[in-house]
Amino acid sequence: MATVTLQIGGREYQLGCRDGGEAQLIAMGALVDDKIAEVTRSVGDLTESRALLMGALLLADELAELRNRADEATVQSALPLDTDPALALAIERLAQRMESLATSLEEPRRTA
């Protein structure tokens, strides 16, 4: 198992991931850090937990929008979502990333 150190919201988090998954975890961490920075610019100074919560909600909103678009495209084409495997796979991977991130953020923070 590999270990990755992420910088999110000005803090370091060490997370384990499967070997070969380091680049993906680093990219997800950068995405979360960007969302937290966006929240901080928009709302101002927040506690760490509120900034993480708001960042997660923004990401969840983006995921919901992607799912809605996929559903609309399915209705318009009158074909089930699974007829476009690439779209279904992309949505599933995004959902898995969100779940993985949520799980890792719920674990007690490890110190370096």
C-alpha positions as CSV (number, residue, x, y, z in Angstrom):
1,M,0.0,0.0,0.0
2,A,1.3,3.4,-1.0
3,T,1.1,6.5,1.2
4,V,0.4,10.0,-0.2
5,T,0.6,13.3,1.5
6,L,-2.0,15.8,0.4
7,Q,-2.1,19.6,1.1
8,I,-5.7,20.5,1.6
9,G,-6.8,23.8,3.0
10,G,-3.3,24.6,4.2
11,R,-3.0,21.3,6.1
12,E,-1.2,18.1,5.4
13,Y,-3.0,14.8,5.3
14,Q,-1.4,11.4,4.9
15,L,-3.6,8.9,3.2
16,G,-3.0,5.3,2.1
17,C,-4.0,4.1,-1.3
18,R,-3.5,1.1,-3.5
19,D,-0.1,0.9,-5.3
20,G,-0.4,2.8,-8.6
21,G,-3.3,5.0,-7.3
22,E,-1.0,7.8,-6.1
23,A,-1.5,10.1,-9.1
24,Q,-5.3,9.7,-8.9
25,L,-5.4,10.5,-5.2
26,I,-3.1,13.5,-5.6
27,A,-5.4,14.8,-8.4
28,M,-8.5,14.3,-6.1
29,G,-6.7,16.1,-3.3
30,A,-5.9,19.0,-5.6
31,L,-9.6,19.2,-6.7
32,V,-10.7,19.3,-3.0
33,D,-8.1,21.9,-2.2
34,D,-9.3,24.0,-5.2
35,K,-12.9,23.8,-3.9
36,I,-11.9,24.8,-0.4
37,A,-10.0,27.8,-1.8
38,E,-13.1,28.7,-3.8
39,V,-15.2,28.5,-0.7
40,T,-12.8,30.6,1.3
41,R,-12.6,33.3,-1.4
42,S,-16.4,33.4,-1.6
43,V,-17.4,33.2,2.0
44,G,-14.3,34.3,3.9
45,D,-12.6,32.7,6.9
46,L,-14.3,29.5,8.0
47,T,-13.4,26.8,10.4
48,E,-11.6,23.8,8.9
49,S,-14.6,21.5,9.2
50,R,-16.9,24.1,7.6
51,A,-14.6,24.7,4.8
52,L,-14.3,21.0,4.1
53,L,-18.0,20.6,4.4
54,M,-18.7,23.4,1.9
55,G,-16.0,22.1,-0.5
56,A,-17.6,18.6,-0.3
57,L,-21.0,20.1,-0.9
58,L,-19.8,22.0,-4.0
59,L,-18.3,18.7,-5.4
60,A,-21.5,16.9,-4.6
61,D,-23.4,19.6,-6.4
62,E,-21.2,19.1,-9.5
63,L,-21.7,15.4,-9.3
64,A,-25.5,15.8,-9.1
65,E,-25.5,18.2,-12.1
66,L,-23.5,15.6,-14.1
67,R,-25.9,12.9,-13.2
68,N,-28.9,15.1,-14.1
69,R,-27.3,15.9,-17.4
70,A,-26.8,12.2,-18.0
71,D,-30.4,11.4,-17.0
72,E,-31.7,14.2,-19.4
73,A,-29.6,12.9,-22.2
74,T,-31.0,9.4,-21.6
75,V,-34.6,10.6,-21.6
76,Q,-34.0,12.7,-24.8
77,S,-32.4,9.8,-26.6
78,A,-35.0,7.3,-25.2
79,L,-32.1,4.9,-24.5
80,P,-31.0,3.6,-21.1
81,L,-27.9,5.2,-19.5
82,D,-26.0,1.9,-19.9
83,T,-26.1,2.2,-23.7
84,D,-23.3,4.8,-23.3
85,P,-20.7,2.9,-21.3
86,A,-18.2,5.7,-21.3
87,L,-20.6,8.2,-19.7
88,A,-21.8,5.6,-17.2
89,L,-18.2,4.7,-16.3
90,A,-17.2,8.3,-15.9
91,I,-20.1,9.0,-13.6
92,E,-19.4,5.8,-11.6
93,R,-15.7,6.7,-11.2
94,L,-16.6,10.2,-10.0
95,A,-19.0,8.8,-7.5
96,Q,-16.4,6.3,-6.2
97,R,-13.8,9.1,-5.9
98,M,-16.3,11.1,-3.9
99,E,-17.1,8.2,-1.6
100,S,-13.4,7.4,-1.2
101,L,-12.6,11.0,-0.3
102,A,-15.5,11.3,2.1
103,T,-14.3,8.1,3.8
104,S,-10.7,9.3,4.1
105,L,-11.8,12.6,5.5
106,E,-13.9,10.9,8.1
107,E,-10.9,8.9,9.4
108,P,-8.9,10.5,12.2
109,R,-6.2,12.7,10.8
110,R,-2.7,11.2,10.9
111,T,0.2,13.4,11.8
112,A,3.3,13.4,9.7
